[in-house]
Amino acid sequence: MARRIELWSLERLVPDARNARTHSAEQVAQIAASIADFGWR
């Protein structure tokens, strides 16, 4: 199987309506702050 990386614009991404994992704006801000402090691993 061939592997490749595709760069997509954010406008092309569509959230899956079946995704039960949703976050409020406050939670998103907390997650972003945590990533800024500790990095993404």
PDB file of all heavy atoms in Angstrom:
ATOM      1  N   MET A   1       0.844  -1.173   0.000  1.00  0.00           N
ATOM      2  CA  MET A   1       0.000   0.000   0.000  1.00  0.00           C
ATOM      3  C   MET A   1       0.894   1.242   0.000  1.00  0.00           C
ATOM      4  O   MET A   1       1.785   1.381   0.822  1.00  0.00           O
ATOM      5  CB  MET A   1      -0.919  -0.002   1.220  1.00  0.00           C
ATOM      6  CG  MET A   1      -1.731   1.241   1.292  1.00  0.00           C
ATOM      7  SD  MET A   1      -3.020   1.472   2.532  1.00  0.00           S
ATOM      8  CE  MET A   1      -2.786   0.355   3.810  1.00  0.00           C
ATOM      9  N   ALA A   2       0.649   2.128  -0.916  1.00  0.00           N
ATOM     10  CA  ALA A   2       1.418   3.371  -0.991  1.00  0.00           C
ATOM     11  C   ALA A   2       0.979   4.321   0.113  1.00  0.00           C
ATOM     12  O   ALA A   2      -0.189   4.383   0.473  1.00  0.00           O
ATOM     13  CB  ALA A   2       1.215   4.024  -2.350  1.00  0.00           C
ATOM     14  N   ARG A   3       1.929   5.044   0.656  1.00  0.00           N
ATOM     15  CA  ARG A   3       1.625   6.032   1.691  1.00  0.00           C
ATOM     16  C   ARG A   3       2.017   7.399   1.171  1.00  0.00           C
ATOM     17  O   ARG A   3       3.049   7.574   0.542  1.00  0.00           O
ATOM     18  CB  ARG A   3       2.399   5.741   2.967  1.00  0.00           C
ATOM     19  CG  ARG A   3       1.980   4.460   3.609  1.00  0.00           C
ATOM     20  CD  ARG A   3       2.714   4.276   4.897  1.00  0.00           C
ATOM     21  NE  ARG A   3       2.378   2.970   5.449  1.00  0.00           N
ATOM     22  CZ  ARG A   3       2.689   2.598   6.651  1.00  0.00           C
ATOM     23  NH1 ARG A   3       3.354   3.391   7.439  1.00  0.00           N
ATOM     24  NH2 ARG A   3       2.351   1.405   7.090  1.00  0.00           N
ATOM     25  N   ARG A   4       1.191   8.371   1.463  1.00  0.00           N
ATOM     26  CA  ARG A   4       1.498   9.739   1.066  1.00  0.00           C
ATOM     27  C   ARG A   4       0.836  10.700   2.027  1.00  0.00           C
ATOM     28  O   ARG A   4      -0.134  10.374   2.695  1.00  0.00           O
ATOM     29  CB  ARG A   4       1.066  10.021  -0.356  1.00  0.00           C
ATOM     30  CG  ARG A   4      -0.424   9.977  -0.538  1.00  0.00           C
ATOM     31  CD  ARG A   4      -0.803  10.259  -1.965  1.00  0.00           C
ATOM     32  NE  ARG A   4      -2.246  10.342  -2.056  1.00  0.00           N
ATOM     33  CZ  ARG A   4      -2.895  10.379  -3.178  1.00  0.00           C
ATOM     34  NH1 ARG A   4      -2.250  10.330  -4.311  1.00  0.00           N
ATOM     35  NH2 ARG A   4      -4.204  10.464  -3.190  1.00  0.00           N
ATOM     36  N   ILE A   5       1.360  11.880   2.082  1.00  0.00           N
ATOM     37  CA  ILE A   5       0.810  12.929   2.928  1.00  0.00           C
ATOM     38  C   ILE A   5       0.109  13.927   2.017  1.00  0.00           C
ATOM     39  O   ILE A   5       0.676  14.382   1.029  1.00  0.00           O
ATOM     40  CB  ILE A   5       1.917  13.630   3.738  1.00  0.00           C
ATOM     41  CG1 ILE A   5       2.559  12.633   4.690  1.00  0.00           C
ATOM     42  CG2 ILE A   5       1.357  14.837   4.478  1.00  0.00           C
ATOM     43  CD1 ILE A   5       3.770  13.178   5.420  1.00  0.00           C
ATOM     44  N   GLU A   6      -1.129  14.243   2.355  1.00  0.00           N
ATOM     45  CA  GLU A   6      -1.888  15.247   1.617  1.00  0.00           C
ATOM     46  C   GLU A   6      -2.131  16.445   2.519  1.00  0.00           C
ATOM     47  O   GLU A   6      -2.507  16.281   3.672  1.00  0.00           O
ATOM     48  CB  GLU A   6      -3.244  14.684   1.175  1.00  0.00           C
ATOM     49  CG  GLU A   6      -3.149  13.584   0.163  1.00  0.00           C
ATOM     50  CD  GLU A   6      -4.516  13.125  -0.310  1.00  0.00           C
ATOM     51  OE1 GLU A   6      -5.490  13.910  -0.217  1.00  0.00           O
ATOM     52  OE2 GLU A   6      -4.603  11.980  -0.776  1.00  0.00           O
ATOM     53  N   LEU A   7      -1.920  17.631   1.998  1.00  0.00           N
ATOM     54  CA  LEU A   7      -2.195  18.858   2.742  1.00  0.00           C
ATOM     55  C   LEU A   7      -3.570  19.355   2.324  1.00  0.00           C
ATOM     56  O   LEU A   7      -3.822  19.592   1.142  1.00  0.00           O
ATOM     57  CB  LEU A   7      -1.131  19.913   2.456  1.00  0.00           C
ATOM     58  CG  LEU A   7       0.300  19.523   2.833  1.00  0.00           C
ATOM     59  CD1 LEU A   7       1.265  20.628   2.448  1.00  0.00           C
ATOM     60  CD2 LEU A   7       0.398  19.226   4.321  1.00  0.00           C
ATOM     61  N   TRP A   8      -4.463  19.466   3.288  1.00  0.00           N
ATOM     62  CA  TRP A   8      -5.829  19.924   3.044  1.00  0.00           C
ATOM     63  C   TRP A   8      -6.041  21.261   3.721  1.00  0.00           C
ATOM     64  O   TRP A   8      -5.516  21.518   4.802  1.00  0.00           O
ATOM     65  CB  TRP A   8      -6.846  18.942   3.620  1.00  0.00           C
ATOM     66  CG  TRP A   8      -7.004  17.663   2.874  1.00  0.00           C
ATOM     67  CD1 TRP A   8      -6.181  17.138   1.925  1.00  0.00           C
ATOM     68  CD2 TRP A   8      -8.065  16.727   3.032  1.00  0.00           C
ATOM     69  NE1 TRP A   8      -6.664  15.943   1.490  1.00  0.00           N
ATOM     70  CE2 TRP A   8      -7.817  15.669   2.145  1.00  0.00           C
ATOM     71  CE3 TRP A   8      -9.188  16.693   3.838  1.00  0.00           C
ATOM     72  CZ2 TRP A   8      -8.674  14.581   2.045  1.00  0.00           C
ATOM     73  CZ3 TRP A   8     -10.036  15.612   3.732  1.00  0.00           C
ATOM     74  CH2 TRP A   8      -9.782  14.568   2.844  1.00  0.00           C
ATOM     75  N   SER A   9      -6.874  22.098   3.129  1.00  0.00           N
ATOM     76  CA  SER A   9      -7.270  23.346   3.776  1.00  0.00           C
ATOM     77  C   SER A   9      -8.277  23.005   4.880  1.00  0.00           C
ATOM     78  O   SER A   9      -8.952  21.971   4.827  1.00  0.00           O
ATOM     79  CB  SER A   9      -7.912  24.296   2.768  1.00  0.00           C
ATOM     80  OG  SER A   9      -9.134  23.764   2.320  1.00  0.00           O
ATOM     81  N   LEU A  10      -8.372  23.855   5.874  1.00  0.00           N
ATOM     82  CA  LEU A  10      -9.308  23.608   6.969  1.00  0.00           C
ATOM     83  C   LEU A  10     -10.752  23.587   6.479  1.00  0.00           C
ATOM     84  O   LEU A  10     -11.594  22.877   7.028  1.00  0.00           O
ATOM     85  CB  LEU A  10      -9.144  24.670   8.056  1.00  0.00           C
ATOM     86  CG  LEU A  10      -7.828  24.603   8.828  1.00  0.00           C
ATOM     87  CD1 LEU A  10      -7.767  25.726   9.853  1.00  0.00           C
ATOM     88  CD2 LEU A  10      -7.653  23.266   9.501  1.00  0.00           C
ATOM     89  N   GLU A  11     -11.041  24.353   5.440  1.00  0.00           N
ATOM     90  CA  GLU A  11     -12.398  24.393   4.900  1.00  0.00           C
ATOM     91  C   GLU A  11     -12.829  23.048   4.327  1.00  0.00           C
ATOM     92  O   GLU A  11     -14.014  22.747   4.233  1.00  0.00           O
ATOM     93  CB  GLU A  11     -12.509  25.475   3.814  1.00  0.00           C
ATOM     94  CG  GLU A  11     -12.374  26.888   4.339  1.00  0.00           C
ATOM     95  CD  GLU A  11     -10.922  27.281   4.618  1.00  0.00           C
ATOM     96  OE1 GLU A  11      -9.994  26.714   3.997  1.00  0.00           O
ATOM     97  OE2 GLU A  11     -10.712  28.154   5.477  1.00  0.00           O
ATOM     98  N   ARG A  12     -11.870  22.222   3.936  1.00  0.00           N
ATOM     99  CA  ARG A  12     -12.177  20.909   3.351  1.00  0.00           C
ATOM    100  C   ARG A  12     -12.555  19.883   4.431  1.00  0.00           C
ATOM    101  O   ARG A  12     -13.205  18.888   4.142  1.00  0.00           O
ATOM    102  CB  ARG A  12     -10.969  20.420   2.557  1.00  0.00           C
ATOM    103  CG  ARG A  12     -11.232  19.169   1.770  1.00  0.00           C
ATOM    104  CD  ARG A  12     -10.072  18.831   0.882  1.00  0.00           C
ATOM    105  NE  ARG A  12     -10.290  17.535   0.255  1.00  0.00           N
ATOM    106  CZ  ARG A  12      -9.390  16.869  -0.425  1.00  0.00           C
ATOM    107  NH1 ARG A  12      -8.185  17.376  -0.580  1.00  0.00           N
ATOM    108  NH2 ARG A  12      -9.658  15.703  -0.943  1.00  0.00           N
ATOM    109  N   LEU A  13     -12.177  20.122   5.657  1.00  0.00           N
ATOM    110  CA  LEU A  13     -12.452  19.187   6.747  1.00  0.00           C
ATOM    111  C   LEU A  13     -13.893  19.345   7.225  1.00  0.00           C
ATOM    112  O   LEU A  13     -14.373  20.449   7.428  1.00  0.00           O
ATOM    113  CB  LEU A  13     -11.496  19.422   7.910  1.00  0.00           C
ATOM    114  CG  LEU A  13     -10.012  19.293   7.573  1.00  0.00           C
ATOM    115  CD1 LEU A  13      -9.183  19.623   8.805  1.00  0.00           C
ATOM    116  CD2 LEU A  13      -9.676  17.917   7.036  1.00  0.00           C
ATOM    117  N   VAL A  14     -14.558  18.224   7.431  1.00  0.00           N
ATOM    118  CA  VAL A  14     -15.952  18.229   7.870  1.00  0.00           C
ATOM    119  C   VAL A  14     -16.052  17.365   9.123  1.00  0.00           C
ATOM    120  O   VAL A  14     -15.637  16.208   9.115  1.00  0.00           O
ATOM    121  CB  VAL A  14     -16.880  17.655   6.776  1.00  0.00           C
ATOM    122  CG1 VAL A  14     -18.308  17.636   7.243  1.00  0.00           C
ATOM    123  CG2 VAL A  14     -16.734  18.431   5.490  1.00  0.00           C
ATOM    124  N   PRO A  15     -16.607  17.882  10.227  1.00  0.00           N
ATOM    125  CA  PRO A  15     -16.740  17.072  11.433  1.00  0.00           C
ATOM    126  C   PRO A  15     -17.720  15.912  11.209  1.00  0.00           C
ATOM    127  O   PRO A  15     -18.711  16.058  10.490  1.00  0.00           O
ATOM    128  CB  PRO A  15     -17.293  18.034  12.477  1.00  0.00           C
ATOM    129  CG  PRO A  15     -17.459  19.352  11.828  1.00  0.00           C
ATOM    130  CD  PRO A  15     -17.099  19.242  10.401  1.00  0.00           C
ATOM    131  N   ASP A  16     -17.413  14.786  11.815  1.00  0.00           N
ATOM    132  CA  ASP A  16     -18.285  13.617  11.725  1.00  0.00           C
ATOM    133  C   ASP A  16     -19.424  13.786  12.729  1.00  0.00           C
ATOM    134  O   ASP A  16     -19.191  13.936  13.929  1.00  0.00           O
ATOM    135  CB  ASP A  16     -17.489  12.358  12.030  1.00  0.00           C
ATOM    136  CG  ASP A  16     -18.273  11.083  11.789  1.00  0.00           C
ATOM    137  OD1 ASP A  16     -19.516  11.129  11.717  1.00  0.00           O
ATOM    138  OD2 ASP A  16     -17.641  10.021  11.667  1.00  0.00           O
ATOM    139  N   ALA A  17     -20.649  13.754  12.253  1.00  0.00           N
ATOM    140  CA  ALA A  17     -21.823  13.950  13.115  1.00  0.00           C
ATOM    141  C   ALA A  17     -21.936  12.848  14.165  1.00  0.00           C
ATOM    142  O   ALA A  17     -22.575  13.039  15.206  1.00  0.00           O
ATOM    143  CB  ALA A  17     -23.079  14.001  12.274  1.00  0.00           C
ATOM    144  N   ARG A  18     -21.315  11.683  13.929  1.00  0.00           N
ATOM    145  CA  ARG A  18     -21.400  10.561  14.882  1.00  0.00           C
ATOM    146  C   ARG A  18     -20.349  10.647  15.986  1.00  0.00           C
ATOM    147  O   ARG A  18     -20.323   9.810  16.873  1.00  0.00           O
ATOM    148  CB  ARG A  18     -21.227   9.235  14.140  1.00  0.00           C
ATOM    149  CG  ARG A  18     -22.317   8.989  13.111  1.00  0.00           C
ATOM    150  CD  ARG A  18     -22.004   7.779  12.282  1.00  0.00           C
ATOM    151  NE  ARG A  18     -20.767   8.063  11.537  1.00  0.00           N
ATOM    152  CZ  ARG A  18     -20.062   7.158  10.876  1.00  0.00           C
ATOM    153  NH1 ARG A  18     -20.438   5.916  10.838  1.00  0.00           N
ATOM    154  NH2 ARG A  18     -18.969   7.502  10.223  1.00  0.00           N
ATOM    155  N   ASN A  19     -19.481  11.650  15.931  1.00  0.00           N
ATOM    156  CA  ASN A  19     -18.429  11.787  16.930  1.00  0.00           C
ATOM    157  C   ASN A  19     -19.036  12.253  18.249  1.00  0.00           C
ATOM    158  O   ASN A  19     -19.556  13.353  18.356  1.00  0.00           O
ATOM    159  CB  ASN A  19     -17.365  12.777  16.451  1.00  0.00           C
ATOM    160  CG  ASN A  19     -16.170  12.833  17.374  1.00  0.00           C
ATOM    161  OD1 ASN A  19     -16.150  12.190  18.416  1.00  0.00           O
ATOM    162  ND2 ASN A  19     -15.178  13.603  16.990  1.00  0.00           N
ATOM    163  N   ALA A  20     -18.940  11.409  19.256  1.00  0.00           N
ATOM    164  CA  ALA A  20     -19.504  11.745  20.573  1.00  0.00           C
ATOM    165  C   ALA A  20     -18.581  12.658  21.374  1.00  0.00           C
ATOM    166  O   ALA A  20     -18.990  13.208  22.390  1.00  0.00           O
ATOM    167  CB  ALA A  20     -19.768  10.470  21.352  1.00  0.00           C
ATOM    168  N   ARG A  21     -17.346  12.833  20.942  1.00  0.00           N
ATOM    169  CA  ARG A  21     -16.370  13.627  21.678  1.00  0.00           C
ATOM    170  C   ARG A  21     -16.454  15.079  21.229  1.00  0.00           C
ATOM    171  O   ARG A  21     -15.861  15.477  20.240  1.00  0.00           O
ATOM    172  CB  ARG A  21     -14.973  13.073  21.458  1.00  0.00           C
ATOM    173  CG  ARG A  21     -14.835  11.647  21.956  1.00  0.00           C
ATOM    174  CD  ARG A  21     -13.499  11.083  21.630  1.00  0.00           C
ATOM    175  NE  ARG A  21     -12.510  11.691  22.510  1.00  0.00           N
ATOM    176  CZ  ARG A  21     -11.216  11.476  22.419  1.00  0.00           C
ATOM    177  NH1 ARG A  21     -10.736  10.698  21.494  1.00  0.00           N
ATOM    178  NH2 ARG A  21     -10.386  12.053  23.250  1.00  0.00           N
ATOM    179  N   THR A  22     -17.207  15.863  21.961  1.00  0.00           N
ATOM    180  CA  THR A  22     -17.320  17.289  21.669  1.00  0.00           C
ATOM    181  C   THR A  22     -16.819  18.072  22.874  1.00  0.00           C
ATOM    182  O   THR A  22     -16.829  17.575  24.004  1.00  0.00           O
ATOM    183  CB  THR A  22     -18.770  17.687  21.353  1.00  0.00           C
ATOM    184  OG1 THR A  22     -19.593  17.376  22.477  1.00  0.00           O
ATOM    185  CG2 THR A  22     -19.290  16.951  20.131  1.00  0.00           C
ATOM    186  N   HIS A  23     -16.374  19.295  22.632  1.00  0.00           N
ATOM    187  CA  HIS A  23     -15.839  20.132  23.700  1.00  0.00           C
ATOM    188  C   HIS A  23     -16.430  21.531  23.600  1.00  0.00           C
ATOM    189  O   HIS A  23     -16.613  22.058  22.510  1.00  0.00           O
ATOM    190  CB  HIS A  23     -14.316  20.221  23.607  1.00  0.00           C
ATOM    191  CG  HIS A  23     -13.633  18.891  23.697  1.00  0.00           C
ATOM    192  ND1 HIS A  23     -13.543  18.177  24.859  1.00  0.00           N
ATOM    193  CD2 HIS A  23     -13.024  18.129  22.761  1.00  0.00           C
ATOM    194  CE1 HIS A  23     -12.898  17.045  24.651  1.00  0.00           C
ATOM    195  NE2 HIS A  23     -12.586  16.988  23.373  1.00  0.00           N
ATOM    196  N   SER A  24     -16.664  22.113  24.758  1.00  0.00           N
ATOM    197  CA  SER A  24     -17.131  23.503  24.789  1.00  0.00           C
ATOM    198  C   SER A  24     -15.951  24.421  24.440  1.00  0.00           C
ATOM    199  O   SER A  24     -14.792  24.005  24.438  1.00  0.00           O
ATOM    200  CB  SER A  24     -17.649  23.851  26.186  1.00  0.00           C
ATOM    201  OG  SER A  24     -16.566  23.852  27.115  1.00  0.00           O
ATOM    202  N   ALA A  25     -16.246  25.681  24.166  1.00  0.00           N
ATOM    203  CA  ALA A  25     -15.192  26.650  23.862  1.00  0.00           C
ATOM    204  C   ALA A  25     -14.207  26.765  25.025  1.00  0.00           C
ATOM    205  O   ALA A  25     -12.996  26.898  24.821  1.00  0.00           O
ATOM    206  CB  ALA A  25     -15.804  28.005  23.538  1.00  0.00           C
ATOM    207  N   GLU A  26     -14.721  26.698  26.252  1.00  0.00           N
ATOM    208  CA  GLU A  26     -13.842  26.765  27.435  1.00  0.00           C
ATOM    209  C   GLU A  26     -12.901  25.563  27.485  1.00  0.00           C
ATOM    210  O   GLU A  26     -11.714  25.707  27.775  1.00  0.00           O
ATOM    211  CB  GLU A  26     -14.686  26.820  28.708  1.00  0.00           C
ATOM    212  CG  GLU A  26     -13.858  26.908  29.973  1.00  0.00           C
ATOM    213  CD  GLU A  26     -14.696  26.921  31.245  1.00  0.00           C
ATOM    214  OE1 GLU A  26     -15.934  26.927  31.155  1.00  0.00           O
ATOM    215  OE2 GLU A  26     -14.092  26.920  32.325  1.00  0.00           O
ATOM    216  N   GLN A  27     -13.427  24.379  27.187  1.00  0.00           N
ATOM    217  CA  GLN A  27     -12.584  23.181  27.189  1.00  0.00           C
ATOM    218  C   GLN A  27     -11.526  23.245  26.090  1.00  0.00           C
ATOM    219  O   GLN A  27     -10.381  22.852  26.312  1.00  0.00           O
ATOM    220  CB  GLN A  27     -13.438  21.927  27.006  1.00  0.00           C
ATOM    221  CG  GLN A  27     -14.287  21.592  28.204  1.00  0.00           C
ATOM    222  CD  GLN A  27     -15.267  20.466  27.919  1.00  0.00           C
ATOM    223  OE1 GLN A  27     -15.837  20.390  26.834  1.00  0.00           O
ATOM    224  NE2 GLN A  27     -15.448  19.585  28.893  1.00  0.00           N
ATOM    225  N   VAL A  28     -11.893  23.754  24.920  1.00  0.00           N
ATOM    226  CA  VAL A  28     -10.937  23.891  23.826  1.00  0.00           C
ATOM    227  C   VAL A  28      -9.805  24.834  24.240  1.00  0.00           C
ATOM    228  O   VAL A  28      -8.629  24.564  23.980  1.00  0.00           O
ATOM    229  CB  VAL A  28     -11.631  24.375  22.538  1.00  0.00           C
ATOM    230  CG1 VAL A  28     -10.609  24.733  21.471  1.00  0.00           C
ATOM    231  CG2 VAL A  28     -12.598  23.318  22.022  1.00  0.00           C
ATOM    232  N   ALA A  29     -10.143  25.915  24.912  1.00  0.00           N
ATOM    233  CA  ALA A  29      -9.123  26.862  25.387  1.00  0.00           C
ATOM    234  C   ALA A  29      -8.197  26.190  26.399  1.00  0.00           C
ATOM    235  O   ALA A  29      -6.976  26.400  26.367  1.00  0.00           O
ATOM    236  CB  ALA A  29      -9.784  28.091  25.990  1.00  0.00           C
ATOM    237  N   GLN A  30      -8.751  25.369  27.292  1.00  0.00           N
ATOM    238  CA  GLN A  30      -7.929  24.660  28.272  1.00  0.00           C
ATOM    239  C   GLN A  30      -7.004  23.652  27.598  1.00  0.00           C
ATOM    240  O   GLN A  30      -5.833  23.517  27.965  1.00  0.00           O
ATOM    241  CB  GLN A  30      -8.822  23.951  29.290  1.00  0.00           C
ATOM    242  CG  GLN A  30      -9.557  24.885  30.219  1.00  0.00           C
ATOM    243  CD  GLN A  30     -10.584  24.166  31.086  1.00  0.00           C
ATOM    244  OE1 GLN A  30     -11.026  23.066  30.769  1.00  0.00           O
ATOM    245  NE2 GLN A  30     -10.964  24.806  32.186  1.00  0.00           N
ATOM    246  N   ILE A  31      -7.524  22.948  26.607  1.00  0.00           N
ATOM    247  CA  ILE A  31      -6.705  21.977  25.875  1.00  0.00           C
ATOM    248  C   ILE A  31      -5.578  22.699  25.138  1.00  0.00           C
ATOM    249  O   ILE A  31      -4.418  22.267  25.169  1.00  0.00           O
ATOM    250  CB  ILE A  31      -7.581  21.167  24.894  1.00  0.00           C
ATOM    251  CG1 ILE A  31      -8.553  20.280  25.668  1.00  0.00           C
ATOM    252  CG2 ILE A  31      -6.724  20.334  23.953  1.00  0.00           C
ATOM    253  CD1 ILE A  31      -9.670  19.689  24.827  1.00  0.00           C
ATOM    254  N   ALA A  32      -5.899  23.818  24.480  1.00  0.00           N
ATOM    255  CA  ALA A  32      -4.885  24.593  23.754  1.00  0.00           C
ATOM    256  C   ALA A  32      -3.808  25.103  24.706  1.00  0.00           C
ATOM    257  O   ALA A  32      -2.613  25.068  24.382  1.00  0.00           O
ATOM    258  CB  ALA A  32      -5.537  25.744  23.009  1.00  0.00           C
ATOM    259  N   ALA A  33      -4.202  25.560  25.882  1.00  0.00           N
ATOM    260  CA  ALA A  33      -3.232  26.040  26.862  1.00  0.00           C
ATOM    261  C   ALA A  33      -2.336  24.911  27.338  1.00  0.00           C
ATOM    262  O   ALA A  33      -1.120  25.092  27.504  1.00  0.00           O
ATOM    263  CB  ALA A  33      -3.957  26.680  28.042  1.00  0.00           C
ATOM    264  N   SER A  34      -2.900  23.735  27.527  1.00  0.00           N
ATOM    265  CA  SER A  34      -2.107  22.583  27.947  1.00  0.00           C
ATOM    266  C   SER A  34      -1.100  22.193  26.883  1.00  0.00           C
ATOM    267  O   SER A  34       0.065  21.900  27.186  1.00  0.00           O
ATOM    268  CB  SER A  34      -3.045  21.403  28.241  1.00  0.00           C
ATOM    269  OG  SER A  34      -2.317  20.252  28.581  1.00  0.00           O
ATOM    270  N   ILE A  35      -1.525  22.211  25.624  1.00  0.00           N
ATOM    271  CA  ILE A  35      -0.590  21.889  24.538  1.00  0.00           C
ATOM    272  C   ILE A  35       0.509  22.932  24.456  1.00  0.00           C
ATOM    273  O   ILE A  35       1.691  22.603  24.245  1.00  0.00           O
ATOM    274  CB  ILE A  35      -1.350  21.770  23.196  1.00  0.00           C
ATOM    275  CG1 ILE A  35      -2.259  20.539  23.214  1.00  0.00           C
ATOM    276  CG2 ILE A  35      -0.376  21.686  22.018  1.00  0.00           C
ATOM    277  CD1 ILE A  35      -3.230  20.452  22.052  1.00  0.00           C
ATOM    278  N   ALA A  36       0.164  24.203  24.631  1.00  0.00           N
ATOM    279  CA  ALA A  36       1.166  25.275  24.610  1.00  0.00           C
ATOM    280  C   ALA A  36       2.174  25.095  25.744  1.00  0.00           C
ATOM    281  O   ALA A  36       3.375  25.327  25.564  1.00  0.00           O
ATOM    282  CB  ALA A  36       0.492  26.635  24.705  1.00  0.00           C
ATOM    283  N   ASP A  37       1.702  24.686  26.914  1.00  0.00           N
ATOM    284  CA  ASP A  37       2.593  24.516  28.069  1.00  0.00           C
ATOM    285  C   ASP A  37       3.455  23.262  27.977  1.00  0.00           C
ATOM    286  O   ASP A  37       4.642  23.294  28.282  1.00  0.00           O
ATOM    287  CB  ASP A  37       1.774  24.448  29.369  1.00  0.00           C
ATOM    288  CG  ASP A  37       1.194  25.778  29.774  1.00  0.00           C
ATOM    289  OD1 ASP A  37       1.634  26.819  29.238  1.00  0.00           O
ATOM    290  OD2 ASP A  37       0.278  25.795  30.616  1.00  0.00           O
ATOM    291  N   PHE A  38       2.850  22.136  27.579  1.00  0.00           N
ATOM    292  CA  PHE A  38       3.523  20.847  27.666  1.00  0.00           C
ATOM    293  C   PHE A  38       3.915  20.258  26.315  1.00  0.00           C
ATOM    294  O   PHE A  38       4.629  19.261  26.248  1.00  0.00           O
ATOM    295  CB  PHE A  38       2.631  19.841  28.400  1.00  0.00           C
ATOM    296  CG  PHE A  38       2.283  20.278  29.794  1.00  0.00           C
ATOM    297  CD1 PHE A  38       0.987  20.707  30.086  1.00  0.00           C
ATOM    298  CD2 PHE A  38       3.224  20.298  30.802  1.00  0.00           C
ATOM    299  CE1 PHE A  38       0.655  21.129  31.374  1.00  0.00           C
ATOM    300  CE2 PHE A  38       2.912  20.717  32.089  1.00  0.00           C
ATOM    301  CZ  PHE A  38       1.613  21.131  32.372  1.00  0.00           C
ATOM    302  N   GLY A  39       3.416  20.825  25.221  1.00  0.00           N
ATOM    303  CA  GLY A  39       3.742  20.306  23.898  1.00  0.00           C
ATOM    304  C   GLY A  39       2.775  19.206  23.489  1.00  0.00           C
ATOM    305  O   GLY A  39       1.899  18.794  24.244  1.00  0.00           O
ATOM    306  N   TRP A  40       2.942  18.763  22.260  1.00  0.00           N
ATOM    307  CA  TRP A  40       2.083  17.723  21.687  1.00  0.00           C
ATOM    308  C   TRP A  40       2.908  16.476  21.496  1.00  0.00           C
ATOM    309  O   TRP A  40       3.932  16.489  20.832  1.00  0.00           O
ATOM    310  CB  TRP A  40       1.540  18.211  20.342  1.00  0.00           C
ATOM    311  CG  TRP A  40       0.608  17.249  19.705  1.00  0.00           C
ATOM    312  CD1 TRP A  40       0.947  16.259  18.824  1.00  0.00           C
ATOM    313  CD2 TRP A  40      -0.799  17.161  19.876  1.00  0.00           C
ATOM    314  NE1 TRP A  40      -0.157  15.571  18.440  1.00  0.00           N
ATOM    315  CE2 TRP A  40      -1.253  16.110  19.073  1.00  0.00           C
ATOM    316  CE3 TRP A  40      -1.715  17.876  20.617  1.00  0.00           C
ATOM    317  CZ2 TRP A  40      -2.587  15.752  19.006  1.00  0.00           C
ATOM    318  CZ3 TRP A  40      -3.035  17.519  20.537  1.00  0.00           C
ATOM    319  CH2 TRP A  40      -3.468  16.473  19.738  1.00  0.00           C
ATOM    320  N   ARG A  41       2.487  15.394  22.097  1.00  0.00           N
ATOM    321  CA  ARG A  41       3.225  14.130  21.945  1.00  0.00           C
ATOM    322  C   ARG A  41       2.284  13.031  21.599  1.00  0.00           C
ATOM    323  O   ARG A  41       1.236  12.894  22.071  1.00  0.00           O
ATOM    324  CB  ARG A  41       3.942  13.779  23.226  1.00  0.00           C
ATOM    325  CG  ARG A  41       4.928  14.842  23.591  1.00  0.00           C
ATOM    326  CD  ARG A  41       6.153  14.249  24.084  1.00  0.00           C
ATOM    327  NE  ARG A  41       7.057  15.370  24.345  1.00  0.00           N
ATOM    328  CZ  ARG A  41       8.330  15.218  24.452  1.00  0.00           C
ATOM    329  NH1 ARG A  41       8.852  14.055  24.350  1.00  0.00           N
ATOM    330  NH2 ARG A  41       9.092  16.251  24.659  1.00  0.00           N
TER     331      ARG A  41
END
